[in-house]
Amino acid sequence: MENNSADTVRLIELARAGDAAALNEMFSRHRERLRRMVELRLDRRLQSRVDPSDVIQESYLDAARRLDEYLADARVPLFLWLRLVVGDRLRKLHREHLGTQMRDAGRELSLYRDPLPAASSAALAAQLLGRLTSPTQAAVRAEQMIRVQEALNALDPIDREVICLRHFEGLSRAEAAQVLGIEEAATAKRLVRALARLKTVLAGMPGGLGGL
């Protein structure tokens, strides 16, 4: 449990002692980060049918059912375990709705179980352009989306995941390294390299969107 903060360890011990409210507090602290993950990784074909809030609620119930699994071996940070539970729920939804149509390329590599659904280049591009464009640039947004997606697709899948984990999901360098199963230093190098490539592409766009 050395990977958890002292306050998180306190909540884990309360949960181990049978305090039902402890899980709710633990989950609530990370709800927004987990929702952001769902929004990035939910397949675009499901976005009109599946509400991220529902995914999070179902994941909470999954976490309650599986809590003993974590309490028996709390070696990974609590947040990463909760993220794994949410990822399992996303995989089930994708399999249920899409079956063999699920994308395989570029999925996140994971030490824990099967790969999580990857954040699509379209989702990442929308996040980037949402931050960097103004209403006056709406006319060229479609072209920009295509160019940013092409730039993202040209990256090594792990580099794309590092950008997603660090820049959009808000994981720390240590958390991202643990999720991907690589050294922290390698995570940092990959992030710098990938962002440099994206900045070059963005800087050449109409309006000079190099402010990533």
C-alpha positions in Angstrom: 0.0 0.0 0.0 3.1 2.2 -0.2 1.7 3.5 -3.6 -1.3 5.1 -1.9 -1.5 8.3 0.1 -1.9 8.1 3.9 -5.5 9.3 3.6 -6.2 6.6 1.0 -4.6 4.0 3.2 -6.9 5.1 6.0 -10.0 4.6 3.7 -8.7 1.2 2.5 -8.4 0.1 6.1 -11.9 1.3 6.9 -13.2 -0.6 3.9 -11.3 -3.7 5.1 -13.0 -3.3 8.5 -16.4 -3.3 6.8 -17.1 0.4 6.5 -19.5 0.5 3.5 -19.1 4.3 3.1 -15.3 4.1 2.6 -15.6 2.8 -1.0 -18.1 5.6 -1.9 -15.6 8.2 -0.7 -12.7 6.6 -2.5 -14.6 6.4 -5.7 -16.0 9.9 -5.4 -12.5 11.4 -5.2 -11.6 10.0 -8.6 -15.0 10.2 -10.3 -14.1 13.1 -12.6 -10.8 11.5 -13.7 -12.6 8.3 -14.4 -15.4 10.0 -16.4 -12.8 11.8 -18.5 -11.2 8.4 -19.3 -14.6 7.0 -20.4 -15.3 10.1 -22.6 -11.9 9.6 -24.4 -12.2 5.8 -24.8 -15.9 5.2 -25.5 -16.2 4.2 -29.1 -17.7 7.0 -31.2 -20.3 4.6 -32.5 -21.7 4.2 -29.0 -21.7 7.9 -28.0 -25.4 8.3 -28.9 -26.4 5.2 -27.1 -24.2 5.1 -24.0 -24.0 7.9 -21.4 -20.6 8.1 -19.7 -22.3 8.8 -16.4 -24.1 5.4 -16.6 -20.7 3.8 -17.3 -19.3 5.3 -14.2 -22.3 4.3 -12.1 -22.1 0.7 -13.4 -18.3 0.7 -12.7 -19.0 1.8 -9.1 -21.2 -1.3 -8.6 -18.5 -3.4 -10.2 -15.9 -1.9 -7.8 -18.2 -2.7 -4.8 -18.5 -6.3 -6.0 -14.8 -6.6 -6.6 -13.5 -4.7 -3.6 -12.3 -7.8 -1.8 -10.1 -8.5 -4.8 -8.2 -5.2 -4.2 -8.2 -5.4 -0.4 -6.5 -8.8 -0.6 -3.6 -7.4 -2.6 -3.5 -3.6 -2.6 -0.1 -3.2 -4.2 -1.1 -0.9 -7.0 -2.4 2.6 -6.4 -6.2 2.6 -5.7 -6.8 5.0 -8.6 -5.2 2.7 -11.1 -7.3 -0.2 -9.8 -10.5 1.8 -10.1 -9.4 2.8 -13.6 -8.9 -0.9 -14.4 -12.5 -1.6 -13.2 -13.8 1.1 -15.4 -11.8 -0.2 -18.3 -13.3 -3.7 -17.8 -16.7 -2.2 -17.9 -15.9 -0.3 -21.2 -14.6 -3.5 -22.8 -17.8 -5.3 -21.9 -19.9 -2.5 -23.4 -17.8 -2.5 -26.6 -18.0 -6.2 -26.9 -21.8 -6.2 -26.2 -22.6 -3.5 -28.8 -19.9 -3.9 -31.4 -18.7 -7.5 -31.1 -16.1 -8.3 -33.8 -16.3 -4.6 -35.0 -14.1 -3.5 -32.1 -10.9 -1.8 -33.0 -7.7 -3.8 -32.2 -5.0 -1.4 -33.4 -3.4 0.9 -31.0 -5.0 -0.3 -27.8 -3.3 0.6 -24.6 -0.8 -2.0 -23.4 -1.6 -3.0 -19.8 0.3 -5.0 -17.2 -2.9 -6.0 -15.4 -5.2 -7.7 -17.8 -6.4 -7.3 -21.3 -5.8 -4.0 -23.1 -8.2 -1.2 -22.4 -10.0 0.4 -25.4 -7.8 2.9 -26.9 -8.6 6.6 -27.0 -9.3 7.2 -30.7 -7.4 9.7 -32.7 -10.7 11.4 -33.3 -11.4 11.9 -29.6 -7.9 13.2 -29.0 -8.1 15.5 -32.0 -11.4 16.9 -30.8 -9.9 17.5 -27.3 -6.9 19.3 -28.9 -9.0 21.5 -31.2 -11.5 22.2 -28.5 -8.7 23.7 -26.5 -7.0 25.6 -29.3 -9.7 26.8 -31.7 -11.9 29.8 -31.5 -15.4 30.2 -33.0 -13.9 32.2 -35.9 -11.9 29.1 -36.9 -15.0 26.9 -37.2 -14.9 27.0 -41.0 -11.6 25.2 -41.1 -12.2 22.8 -38.2 -13.0 19.8 -40.4 -9.8 20.1 -42.2 -7.9 20.6 -39.0 -9.5 17.5 -37.5 -8.3 15.4 -40.4 -4.8 16.7 -40.2 -4.5 16.3 -36.4 -5.9 12.7 -36.6 -3.4 11.9 -39.3 -0.6 13.3 -37.1 -1.9 11.2 -34.1 -2.2 8.1 -36.2 1.4 8.5 -37.4 2.6 8.2 -33.8 3.7 4.9 -32.3 0.7 3.5 -30.4 2.5 3.8 -27.0 3.4 7.4 -27.7 -0.3 8.1 -28.5 -1.3 6.5 -25.2 1.3 8.5 -23.3 -0.2 11.7 -24.6 -3.7 10.5 -23.7 -2.7 9.3 -20.2 -0.6 12.4 -19.3 -2.1 15.2 -21.2 -5.8 14.3 -21.1 -6.5 11.7 -18.4 -4.1 13.6 -16.1 -2.1 10.6 -14.8 1.2 11.4 -13.2 4.4 10.2 -14.9 4.6 7.3 -12.3 1.0 6.3 -12.9 1.4 6.4 -16.7 4.6 4.4 -16.5 2.9 1.8 -14.3 -0.1 1.5 -16.6 2.1 1.0 -19.7 4.7 -1.1 -18.0 7.7 1.1 -19.0 10.2 3.1 -17.0 9.3 6.6 -15.8 12.2 8.1 -17.7 11.0 6.4 -20.9 7.5 7.7 -20.3 8.9 11.3 -20.1 11.0 10.9 -23.2 8.1 9.5 -25.2 5.8 12.3 -24.1 8.3 15.0 -25.1 9.0 13.4 -28.4 5.3 12.9 -29.3 4.2 16.4 -28.3 7.1 17.9 -30.3 5.8 16.0 -33.4 2.3 17.2 -32.8 3.4 20.8 -32.2 5.2 20.8 -35.6 2.0 19.7 -37.3 -0.2 22.1 -35.4 2.1 25.1 -36.0 1.7 24.6 -39.7 -2.1 24.7 -39.6 -4.2 27.7 -40.6 -4.1 29.9 -37.6 -0.9 28.4 -36.3 -2.3 26.0 -33.7 1.1 25.3 -32.1 0.1 26.2 -28.6 -0.3 22.6 -27.3 
